[in-house]
Amino acid sequence: MNCDTSLRQYLAMLSNEKNYSEHTINAYRRDIQAFFAFLQEEDALQEADAPGAITHLQVRRYLGKLNMKRYKTSTMARHIAALRAYFKYLESEELLEENPMQRISSPKIAKKIPEFLYQEQIRELMHLPDMSNSIGVRDRLVLEILYGTGIRVGELVSIKLVDIDLSRRFIRVLGKGNKERIVPFGQLLKDVMTLYMDHHLQELAPEGDKHLLYNTRKAPISDRSVRKMLEKYGKLLGIGRIYPHMLRHSYATHLLENGADIRIVQELLGHENLSTTQIYTHLSKQHLRDVYRNAHPHGKNGLSK
């Protein structure tokens, strides 16, 4: 099996078994193909070569080239992660005698504070879609689901009608690694979803299809369409680009700011490790100040006169 064939099989596995989003799969494809292109430039990889022929030193030279181009630490880490995951897959398929990534360490990168919207911005955002037509109601529903449940965009576009329990206000989503979880939602989202299902879904959906969300061509909506939609509303809101994970960040941040236990937030987000959720504990200085003033005996009053 040559490198191109093994890459196609690996990406198919990410899609079919791991349920990765199209956006993530394309990122893996670009990074791994960039490595193959480097090997071909060096005449170190022929079209018929198997990935088992790739060596640790070739990986080192590739990373050295990226370093010479002054790639950001985060970009370097992303390339290494993509290659590590690819070769780990090949190893599991017994297509390697030795994994060339074994002695490659990832650079340490500072955790970025996630971008999120303030609650007032969320309120303004929700009033931007035109609720007098089906596309506007659909857009409002997309915004409400992303912010009201914190699910990923890939999980959003996969929702089918059978996944929704309106009476108990739950959505069943299939996350990374095909892990299923049940996500609760509030009354506001229920109201928007009921309006959409009762009065607008039939106009957008082709007969017999069971997805929840559709584009203007009556096809299930894609994550790319959702991203473009959010960019449009970000501009209307006057804050520039909004992307799906920003609403997920906002969901987690607002839960924690309002007293939710971090382990509950971890479960709601579908995070395997608590350390992934802890990045959301960046509460605003004002919020911390308010908590201190309300909770500490010396927080409110100065010296009595």
Secondary structure in CASP SS format (residue, H / E / C, confidence):
PFRMAT SS
TARGET T0000
AUTHOR 0000-0000-0000
METHOD secondary structure of the structure
MODEL  1
M C 1.00
N C 1.00
C H 1.00
D H 1.00
T H 1.00
S H 1.00
L H 1.00
R H 1.00
Q H 1.00
Y H 1.00
L H 1.00
A H 1.00
M H 1.00
L H 1.00
S H 1.00
N H 1.00
E C 1.00
K C 1.00
N C 1.00
Y C 1.00
S C 1.00
E H 1.00
H H 1.00
T H 1.00
I H 1.00
N H 1.00
A H 1.00
Y H 1.00
R H 1.00
R H 1.00
D H 1.00
I H 1.00
Q H 1.00
A H 1.00
F H 1.00
F H 1.00
A H 1.00
F H 1.00
L H 1.00
Q H 1.00
E H 1.00
E C 1.00
D C 1.00
A C 1.00
L C 1.00
Q C 1.00
E C 1.00
A C 1.00
D C 1.00
A C 1.00
P H 1.00
G H 1.00
A H 1.00
I C 1.00
T C 1.00
H H 1.00
L H 1.00
Q H 1.00
V H 1.00
R H 1.00
R H 1.00
Y H 1.00
L H 1.00
G H 1.00
K H 1.00
L H 1.00
N H 1.00
M H 1.00
K C 1.00
R C 1.00
Y C 1.00
K C 1.00
T H 1.00
S H 1.00
T H 1.00
M H 1.00
A H 1.00
R H 1.00
H H 1.00
I H 1.00
A H 1.00
A H 1.00
L H 1.00
R H 1.00
A H 1.00
Y H 1.00
F H 1.00
K H 1.00
Y H 1.00
L H 1.00
E H 1.00
S H 1.00
E C 1.00
E C 1.00
L C 1.00
L C 1.00
E C 1.00
E C 1.00
N C 1.00
P C 1.00
M C 1.00
Q C 1.00
R C 1.00
I C 1.00
S C 1.00
S C 1.00
P C 1.00
K C 1.00
I C 1.00
A C 1.00
K C 1.00
K C 1.00
I C 1.00
P C 1.00
E C 1.00
F C 1.00
L C 1.00
Y C 1.00
Q H 1.00
E H 1.00
Q H 1.00
I H 1.00
R H 1.00
E H 1.00
L H 1.00
M H 1.00
H C 1.00
L C 1.00
P C 1.00
D C 1.00
M C 1.00
S C 1.00
N C 1.00
S H 1.00
I H 1.00
G H 1.00
V H 1.00
R H 1.00
D H 1.00
R H 1.00
L H 1.00
V H 1.00
L H 1.00
E H 1.00
I H 1.00
L H 1.00
Y H 1.00
G H 1.00
T H 1.00
G C 1.00
I C 1.00
R C 1.00
V H 1.00
G H 1.00
E H 1.00
L H 1.00
V H 1.00
S C 1.00
I C 1.00
K E 1.00
L H 1.00
V H 1.00
D H 1.00
I E 1.00
D E 1.00
L C 1.00
S C 1.00
R C 1.00
R C 1.00
F E 1.00
I E 1.00
R E 1.00
V E 1.00
L E 1.00
G C 1.00
K H 1.00
G H 1.00
N H 1.00
K C 1.00
E E 1.00
R E 1.00
I E 1.00
V E 1.00
P E 1.00
F C 1.00
G C 1.00
Q H 1.00
L H 1.00
L H 1.00
K H 1.00
D H 1.00
V H 1.00
M H 1.00
T H 1.00
L H 1.00
Y H 1.00
M H 1.00
D H 1.00
H H 1.00
H C 1.00
L H 1.00
Q H 1.00
E H 1.00
L H 1.00
A C 1.00
P C 1.00
E C 1.00
G C 1.00
D C 1.00
K C 1.00
H E 1.00
L C 1.00
L C 1.00
Y E 1.00
N C 1.00
T C 1.00
R C 1.00
K C 1.00
A C 1.00
P E 1.00
I C 1.00
S C 1.00
D H 1.00
R H 1.00
S H 1.00
V H 1.00
R H 1.00
K H 1.00
M H 1.00
L H 1.00
E H 1.00
K H 1.00
Y H 1.00
G H 1.00
K H 1.00
L H 1.00
L H 1.00
G C 1.00
I C 1.00
G C 1.00
R C 1.00
I C 1.00
Y C 1.00
P H 1.00
H H 1.00
M H 1.00
L H 1.00
R H 1.00
H H 1.00
S H 1.00
Y H 1.00
A H 1.00
T H 1.00
H H 1.00
L H 1.00
L H 1.00
E H 1.00
N C 1.00
G C 1.00
A C 1.00
D C 1.00
I H 1.00
R H 1.00
I H 1.00
V H 1.00
Q H 1.00
E H 1.00
L H 1.00
L H 1.00
G C 1.00
H C 1.00
E C 1.00
N C 1.00
L H 1.00
S H 1.00
T H 1.00
T H 1.00
Q H 1.00
I H 1.00
Y H 1.00
T H 1.00
H C 1.00
L C 1.00
S C 1.00
K H 1.00
Q H 1.00
H H 1.00
L H 1.00
R H 1.00
D H 1.00
V H 1.00
Y H 1.00
R H 1.00
N H 1.00
A H 1.00
H C 1.00
P C 1.00
H C 1.00
G C 1.00
K C 1.00
N C 1.00
G C 1.00
L C 1.00
S C 1.00
K C 1.00
END
